[in-house]
Amino acid sequence: MPEIVQRTMVRGTVDEVFDVSLDLDVERVAGRRFRVRAVEGAGRTSGRIGLGERVRWRIRLFGLVPVTHTSNIVELERPRRFVDRMDEGLFAEFHHEHVFEPEGPGMTIVTDRMAWRSPAGPLGRVADVLFVRRTLRRLLADRNSEIVRRFS
């Protein structure tokens, strides 16, 4: 499975950064480029999500193609890590682990590990190379930039 690993330094305590990372409104603000928003039909649409809760996201690829992705928080070890997994959506499989580690007083390193399997076999692997990896990196970078901004 393809994987993206990204580390981000945030000027905030592990507890604070962990809580902000579970806030669905962060994702909405960060996802302006792809018009990301939580939509009705799967669970929570705003506020802080918790273990076992689901959210259905809608995004626009290339500004035109609406895609939905329903994820579930399947592991939560406050304040060190949580994992969301896709229940329904475009991917054959999708898993995102968020790890929070203290890095000196008032600093936190967030490590994101995102792994996925695209559908359609060889065509999916071509899509991974052409645009899936790049799009996921942009979504993750936008999200982490918004988290950093909230602690500036």
TILO-162659 format. One line per 5 residues: their letters; for each residue y, x, z of C-alpha. Coordinates in steps of 0.5 Angstrom, whole numbers, padded with zeros to 4 digits. Example, Ala and Ser with C-alpha at 12.3 -4.5 7.8 and 13.67 -1.06 7.14 Angstrom:
# residues 2
AS	-0009:0025:0016 ~ -0002:0027:0014
//
This chain:
# residues 152
MPEIV	0000:0000:0000 ~ 0007:0003:-0001 ~ 0011:0004:0005 ~ 0018:0005:0007 ~ 0020:0009:0013
QRTMV	0027:0009:0015 ~ 0031:0012:0021 ~ 0037:0010:0024 ~ 0042:0012:0029 ~ 0045:0007:0033
RGTVD	0051:0008:0038 ~ 0048:0003:0044 ~ 0042:0003:0049 ~ 0035:0001:0047 ~ 0036:-0006:0050
EVFDV	0042:-0008:0047 ~ 0040:-0005:0040 ~ 0033:-0009:0041 ~ 0036:-0015:0042 ~ 0041:-0015:0036
SLDLD	0035:-0013:0032 ~ 0032:-0020:0033 ~ 0038:-0024:0032 ~ 0038:-0028:0025 ~ 0045:-0028:0024
VERVA	0045:-0020:0023 ~ 0040:-0021:0017 ~ 0045:-0027:0014 ~ 0051:-0022:0015 ~ 0048:-0016:0012
GRRFR	0044:-0020:0007 ~ 0051:-0022:0003 ~ 0049:-0018:-0003 ~ 0042:-0022:-0004 ~ 0045:-0028:-0001
VRAVE	0040:-0028:0004 ~ 0040:-0034:0009 ~ 0035:-0037:0014 ~ 0033:-0044:0011 ~ 0030:-0050:0014
GAGRT	0022:-0051:0014 ~ 0019:-0046:0018 ~ 0022:-0045:0025 ~ 0029:-0042:0027 ~ 0035:-0041:0023
SGRIG	0040:-0038:0027 ~ 0040:-0034:0034 ~ 0035:-0029:0037 ~ 0028:-0030:0035 ~ 0022:-0028:0039
LGERV	0014:-0027:0039 ~ 0010:-0032:0035 ~ 0017:-0035:0032 ~ 0017:-0036:0025 ~ 0023:-0036:0020
RWRIR	0024:-0038:0012 ~ 0028:-0033:0009 ~ 0031:-0035:0002 ~ 0034:-0029:-0002 ~ 0037:-0029:-0010
LFGLV	0034:-0023:-0014 ~ 0038:-0020:-0019 ~ 0043:-0026:-0017 ~ 0039:-0031:-0020 ~ 0032:-0032:-0018
PVTHT	0031:-0035:-0012 ~ 0025:-0033:-0007 ~ 0023:-0035:-0001 ~ 0019:-0031:0005 ~ 0017:-0034:0011
SNIVE	0015:-0029:0017 ~ 0013:-0029:0024 ~ 0014:-0024:0030 ~ 0007:-0022:0031 ~ 0008:-0017:0036
LERPR	0014:-0016:0041 ~ 0014:-0010:0046 ~ 0021:-0011:0049 ~ 0025:-0006:0048 ~ 0020:-0001:0045
RFVDR	0018:-0005:0038 ~ 0017:-0011:0035 ~ 0013:-0013:0028 ~ 0014:-0018:0023 ~ 0009:-0020:0018
MDEGL	0010:-0025:0012 ~ 0006:-0031:0012 ~ 0008:-0034:0006 ~ 0012:-0031:0000 ~ 0012:-0027:-0006
FAEFH	0008:-0021:-0004 ~ 0000:-0021:-0003 ~ 0002:-0018:0004 ~ 0008:-0015:0008 ~ 0009:-0012:0014
HEHVF	0015:-0009:0018 ~ 0015:-0005:0024 ~ 0021:-0004:0028 ~ 0021:0002:0033 ~ 0027:0003:0038
EPEGP	0027:0010:0042 ~ 0033:0013:0047 ~ 0036:0019:0044 ~ 0041:0021:0049 ~ 0045:0017:0053
GMTIV	0047:0010:0050 ~ 0044:0012:0043 ~ 0038:0009:0040 ~ 0034:0011:0034 ~ 0031:0005:0030
TDRMA	0025:0007:0026 ~ 0023:0002:0021 ~ 0016:0002:0017 ~ 0016:-0003:0012 ~ 0009:-0004:0008
WRSPA	0007:-0009:0002 ~ 0002:-0010:-0003 ~ 0005:-0014:-0009 ~ 0001:-0019:-0013 ~ -0002:-0018:-0020
GPLGR	-0005:-0012:-0019 ~ -0003:-0007:-0024 ~ 0003:-0011:-0026 ~ 0005:-0011:-0019 ~ 0005:-0004:-0018
VADVL	0009:-0003:-0024 ~ 0014:-0008:-0021 ~ 0014:-0004:-0015 ~ 0016:0003:-0019 ~ 0021:-0001:-0023
FVRRT	0025:-0005:-0017 ~ 0021:-0007:-0011 ~ 0022:-0001:-0007 ~ 0029:0000:-0009 ~ 0031:-0008:-0007
LRRLL	0027:-0007:0000 ~ 0031:0000:0001 ~ 0037:-0004:0000 ~ 0036:-0010:0004 ~ 0034:-0005:0010
ADRNS	0040:-0001:0009 ~ 0044:-0007:0009 ~ 0041:-0009:0015 ~ 0041:-0003:0019 ~ 0049:-0002:0017
EIVRR	0050:-0009:0020 ~ 0047:-0007:0026 ~ 0051:0000:0027 ~ 0057:-0004:0025 ~ 0056:-0008:0031
FS	0056:-0002:0036 ~ 0062:0001:0033
//
